[in-house]
């Protein structure tokens, strides 16, 4: 009886392992902010998506970053 229960448990565990795991959507925004050079910096905005796409949008000058930019760096 113990072997049958163990066999059933292992079979169920293997079947559950075959189910797809939830994945991040390619377009899911993981970070966002502002990077403009005007007073409040809101003339330009940036978004970083889960697939690594960085989008900068708006008009005007961008702040000159001497330190790492607000969206970070990957090494």
C-alpha positions as a printed NumPy array, in Angstrom:
array([[  0.   ,   0.   ,   0.   ],
       [  2.872,   2.39 ,   0.804],
       [  4.445,   1.768,  -2.599],
       [  1.164,   2.543,  -4.352],
       [  0.687,   5.808,  -2.412],
       [  4.287,   6.853,  -3.07 ],
       [  3.912,   5.985,  -6.748],
       [  0.725,   8.081,  -6.99 ],
       [  2.379,  11.003,  -5.191],
       [  5.437,  10.924,  -7.481],
       [  3.239,  10.7  , -10.582],
       [  1.257,  13.759,  -9.482],
       [  4.467,  15.643,  -8.68 ],
       [  5.861,  14.903, -12.14 ],
       [  2.621,  15.982, -13.813],
       [  2.612,  19.267, -11.897],
       [  6.169,  19.873, -13.066],
       [  4.976,  19.767, -16.666],
       [  2.563,  22.664, -16.189],
       [  3.833,  25.969, -17.644],
       [  5.296,  28.383, -15.132],
       [  4.059,  31.975, -15.272],
       [  6.48 ,  34.14 , -17.244],
       [  6.981,  37.882, -17.363],
       [  5.225,  39.47 , -20.283],
       [  7.687,  40.961, -22.761],
       [  6.049,  44.376, -22.548],
       [  5.666,  44.445, -18.768],
       [  7.109,  47.673, -17.33 ],
       [  9.565,  46.911, -14.529],
       [ 10.828,  50.465, -13.883],
       [ 10.064,  54.035, -14.991],
       [ 10.982,  57.615, -14.208],
       [ 12.064,  61.   , -15.547],
       [ 15.393,  62.046, -17.062],
       [ 14.815,  65.516, -18.528],
       [ 17.066,  68.53 , -18.125],
       [ 14.352,  71.11 , -17.364],
       [ 13.485,  72.245, -13.809],
       [ 11.481,  69.221, -12.717],
       [ 13.023,  66.799, -15.228],
       [  9.644,  65.767, -16.533],
       [ 10.179,  66.843, -20.149],
       [ 11.568,  63.335, -20.788],
       [ 10.426,  60.062, -19.281],
       [ 11.895,  56.556, -19.453],
       [ 10.449,  53.062, -19.089],
       [ 12.26 ,  49.737, -18.825],
       [ 10.369,  46.579, -19.779],
       [ 10.958,  43.009, -18.654],
       [ 12.577,  42.091, -21.975],
       [ 15.241,  44.797, -21.446],
       [ 13.817,  47.459, -23.766],
       [ 14.547,  51.001, -22.591],
       [ 12.248,  53.669, -24.088],
       [ 12.895,  57.381, -23.642],
       [ 10.095,  59.689, -24.752],
       [  9.292,  63.382, -24.651],
       [ 10.901,  66.524, -26.051],
       [ 13.883,  68.658, -25.156],
       [ 17.232,  68.061, -23.561],
       [ 18.198,  65.076, -21.44 ],
       [ 19.951,  65.468, -18.115],
       [ 23.714,  64.878, -18.323],
       [ 24.393,  61.884, -16.086],
       [ 27.894,  61.777, -14.653],
       [ 26.893,  58.966, -12.311],
       [ 24.988,  55.882, -13.456],
       [ 21.712,  56.772, -15.198],
       [ 18.479,  56.248, -13.246],
       [ 17.639,  53.053, -15.146],
       [ 20.897,  51.455, -13.929],
       [ 23.634,  49.583, -15.697],
       [ 24.04 ,  45.911, -16.476],
       [ 27.494,  44.365, -16.165]])
